[in-house]
Amino acid sequence: DRPAALRAMARLLRRGGRLAVVDFHKRETAMGPPLHERVSREDFLKDARRAGLRVVEELTLLPHQYFFVLRG
């Protein structure tokens, strides 16, 4: 239950705190976990919204991963 896990993490943030999440895109790459263990960027964003988190920054510096900074 990703939304529940994200809600639990959000509750641990101090006021104004941020949560950084880096995960592999759900596509085949030469490195990283198997495809069936990956979460798509779109599904992650849906789960984050359901957990009450909002994206404050998206970094695109990694070729195989998405990188979000979130705030409650």
Order of alpha helices (4+ residues) and beta strands (2+ residues): alpha-beta-alpha-beta-beta
